[in-house]
Amino acid sequence: MTHSEKNLDENAYWTTRVTERAFSSADLTNIELLTWPDFQSQFFESWYETHFTHTVAEKLDGLMTYSEPFMPAWFEVMEEGDKYLYLGYKQQFDVFGMVMQSMGPWVRMLRPNKIAQLPLMGRLTPDKERDTIPENILNEQYYREFLDMAIEHGEHALGLFRKLRDI
């Protein structure tokens, strides 16, 4: 047995001992120790409700406006080149905006027990819906990572739209 293997064995032994003692000591208190999967299971819905959905609303609410099915009043006064860009951005980001809207707090008000399932790949049809959303976002199965990627993508889209409006 090498020195590093011996250290690994000792570390595993002490980790197991400390964990066993922590759990047995916690039985004598009002403290509940949880494994990481148990913690996630117990607090996921609360995190989704208070953080995830509200972050979507805070960061991407403007994108929802651009992905509505009708044109804004100011579209008619845009220059032809800007209209062309706007329609291209709309085609590129509409589905993404609608998907993110389905993950905002408004949907939770209508369907309080419904949490959008990841990955998105299984929820969207394999044509225009999937083609406009980056593959890493479509395939992400963890909500925190998904949120980070979606916010980055959504803020990029908002930046493009806002350049046309000078906002």
N, C-alpha and C positions, 0 to 999 in steps of 0.2 A: 504494500500500500504506500503510495507516494505521500509526501507531506501535504499537498493540496487536497488529496482525497481524504486524508485524516481530518483536516480542518473542516471539510464539507460534512463528514460524519458527525463531528462534534457540534457544528452549527445546527444540523438537523436535530440532534439529540436535545440541545438546549432550547431550540425553537419549540419542539414538541412539549418539553417539560413546562416552559413558560406558558404556552397556550393552554395546556391542561390545567395548570394552576389558576390561570386567569378565569377560565370558564367555571371552575369549581368555586373560586372566590366570589364570582359574580352571582352565583346561586344564593349567596347569603345577603345580597343587597337588592336594591330596586333597579340595578343597572342590567340591561340586557345586551349581551355581547352578540354580535352578528358576524357571520361570514360575509365576504364581499357579495356573493350572489344573493344572500338573504337580505342584505342591506339594500341592494338595488331593487329587489322584488318589493320590499316594504315601502320604499320611498320614491320609486320611479314615477308613479302617477302624480304625486305631489310636485316633483321636480318638473314634470312635463307641463302641468297646469300652471305653475307659478313662474317658471323660467322659460321653458321652450316656447310655448305659445305666445307669451308676451314679448319675447325677444324677436320672434317672427314679426309681430305687429309693429314693434318699435323700429326695427331696422328696415322692414320691407313693405310697410304700408303704402308707400308711394308707388311701388311696383304694381300693387293690386289695382291702382287707378289706371295705370297704363295698359293693363291686361283685361280691362272691361271690354265687353263686346261692341261697344259703340265708340265713336270718335269724340274726342273732346271738342268743345266749342271753338277753341283756338286753332284747331287743325285747318280750318278753312282759310285762315289768314297767313298760314305758313307759306314760304317760298316752295316752288315745285321740287327743288333738290332736297329740301328738308322733309317734305311730305314723303318723298321716296325713301329717305333714310328711316323716317318714323315707321312707315309701313313694314320695312325690312326688320327693324328692331321688334316691332309688334309680333311679326310672324316668328321671329327667333325666340322671344321671351314670353309669349302669351301662355303657353301650357305651363311653363315653370311658375309664372305668377299665379295661375289658378291652383296649381298644386300647393304652393306655399300658403295661399289663402285658405285652403282646406285644412291647414295645420295651425291656423291662428286661433285666437281665443273666441272668435265669433262662432265658429263651428262647434266649439266645446259648449257654448251656451245652448245651442240647439240639440246637440247630442252629447250630453255630459259624460257618458261612459264609453264614448268612441274615441280611440286613439289611432291616429293614422299609422298604418303598418309600414315598416321598412323591411326590405329594400323596395324602392319605388318600381324597380324593374318588373316586378310581378303585378303591379297595379295598373300599369299603362300599356296601351296597345302598341304593338311593335311597328308602328309607322310614324306618322308625323309627331305623335306625342313623345315617343322616346328619342326621336332624332334631334330634338331641340334642347335636350337637357344633357349636360356632360355625363359621360359614363361613370365617372367616380361617384357622382351624386346619385345616379340611378342604382348603383350597386351597393352603396353604403348601408350597412345594417345596424350600425350603432348611432343612437340619436345625437349624442354630443358631437361626434365627428361630422355627422350629416348636417347638423345645425351650422357648424363652422364653415363647411364647404358651401352650403346653400346661402348663407349670409354673404360670403365673399362673391359668389356668382351673382346674387341679387344686387349687391351694391355696384358691381361692374355694370349691370344692365341699367340700373337707375342713373348712373353717371352718363351713359350714352343718351338716354332719354332727356336728361336734364340739360345736356349741352344744346339740344334743339330748342329748349324753352328758355335758355339763359337763366336758369334758377340757381 
